[in-house]
Amino acid sequence: SFRGIYRSTEYRRGLALVLFRAITVLSYYGYKKEAGEIILSIEEHQLAYSMFLRNLFYGTKAYWVYCFEDKGKGQEMAQKFMTIQELAGVPEVTAFYKKRVE
């Protein structure tokens, strides 16, 4: 069942990453409601369960906020995401996100 995939220890991380990407793409194309519903679903099912996923989800939400609510607040959130990424992330991954944020 669809609800079962949220509880799957095998697929949960992959599902979270796919949903984060979906939020980014939907936000880019202006689908506020659809992207927002995915954000709520991720929160409801606690898919951002590790430090890595929580930070990536925060960065994803920063982009959604930037696109639809408040560009300044979204930029602040993105900078916080990058600060955490720089402290805790792999340098190659941090460089990838740094290019995206700029």
C-alpha positions in Angstrom: 0.0 0.0 0.0 1.0 3.6 -0.5 1.0 4.2 3.3 3.3 1.2 3.7 6.1 2.8 1.7 6.3 5.6 4.3 7.2 3.0 6.9 9.6 1.0 4.8 13.0 1.0 6.3 14.4 0.0 2.9 12.8 2.7 0.8 12.2 5.5 3.2 15.4 7.5 2.5 15.0 7.1 -1.3 11.4 8.2 -1.1 12.3 11.3 0.9 15.0 12.2 -1.7 12.5 11.8 -4.6 9.9 13.9 -2.8 12.5 16.6 -2.0 13.3 16.7 -5.7 9.6 16.8 -6.7 9.1 19.8 -4.4 12.0 21.6 -6.1 10.7 20.9 -9.6 7.1 21.7 -8.8 8.2 25.0 -7.1 10.3 25.9 -10.1 7.3 25.5 -12.4 5.0 27.4 -10.1 2.9 24.6 -8.6 2.6 26.0 -5.1 -0.3 23.9 -3.8 1.1 20.6 -5.1 4.6 21.2 -3.7 3.1 22.4 -0.4 1.0 19.2 -0.1 4.2 17.2 -0.5 5.9 19.3 2.2 3.0 18.6 4.6 3.1 14.9 3.8 6.8 14.7 4.5 6.2 16.4 7.8 3.2 14.2 8.7 5.1 11.0 8.0 8.4 12.3 9.5 10.4 11.3 6.4 13.2 13.8 7.3 14.4 11.5 10.0 18.2 11.9 9.9 20.4 15.0 10.2 21.2 14.8 6.5 17.5 14.5 5.5 16.4 17.2 7.9 18.9 19.7 6.5 18.1 18.8 2.9 14.4 19.1 3.6 15.1 22.5 5.2 16.9 23.6 2.1 14.1 22.3 0.0 11.5 24.3 2.0 13.8 27.3 1.7 13.4 27.2 -2.0 9.6 26.8 -1.7 9.4 29.8 0.6 11.7 31.8 -1.8 9.4 30.9 -4.8 6.0 31.5 -3.2 6.0 33.4 0.1 9.0 35.7 0.9 12.2 35.8 -1.2 14.1 37.4 1.7 13.1 34.7 4.2 13.8 32.0 1.6 17.2 33.4 1.0 17.9 33.5 4.8 16.8 29.9 5.1 19.0 28.9 2.2 22.0 30.6 3.9 21.2 28.7 7.1 21.0 25.4 5.1 24.4 26.2 3.6 26.0 27.0 7.0 24.9 23.6 8.3 25.9 21.9 5.1 29.4 23.4 5.3 29.8 22.3 8.9 28.5 18.8 8.6 28.5 17.9 4.9 30.9 16.2 2.5 32.9 19.0 0.7 31.9 17.8 -2.8 28.2 17.8 -1.9 28.5 21.2 -0.2 30.1 22.6 -3.4 27.2 21.2 -5.4 24.6 22.9 -3.2 26.6 26.1 -3.0 26.4 26.5 -6.8 22.6 25.9 -6.6 22.1 28.4 -3.8 24.1 31.2 -5.5 
